[in-house]
Amino acid sequence: MLLLAACSADLTSNGNDTDDGTVAGDEVPGEPTAAFVTAMQEEGVTVEAGDHISQPYFKGSGTEIRVNGETVQVFEYQTPDAAEEDADMISLDGTTIGDSQIAWVDEPHFYRSGRLLVLYVGTTAPVLDALEDELGAQIAGGATDDEDFGSDSGTGDGVDQ
């Protein structure tokens, strides 16, 4: 079983100086992911941190999180262009990444914003809504309830290969 999750959000700060002498918005590892998690929690979404992960398809640094109990993978990149480069490898329906065909156990949903690429495999409406609220419309993958695709229950636990 291979788990993938991709989410992206431009959640870096606005370039103001910080207390430690760095400039907010510098390419600080973990900053966009932490800001994304915080933004979701501030909206009342239950988010739990998970382990660091890697996927052969994506060059970004991966972290698995749980959103309302569902597995979501967040990949963070050094620059928005680097995140876009990996996002460009994903087919519109999310079944192919680069040269690899993927047999998902449920509907894949990919999001990209700023330095983040996020993947949720599942169809649980509150999770899809929370991701879209924070990241914008998905860039690839299955349909959402708003698009009249899939059902409202999902496993959120990855792919079979």
ABEGO torsion letter per residue (X at the ends): XBBBBBBBBBABBAGBBBAAGBBBGBBBBGAAAAAAAAAAAAAGBBBBBBBBBBBAABABBBBBBBBGGBBBBBBBBABAAAAAAAAAABBAAGABBEABBBBBABBBBBBBBEABBBBBBEABAAAAAAAAAAAEBBABEBBBAAAGBEBABBAGAEBBX
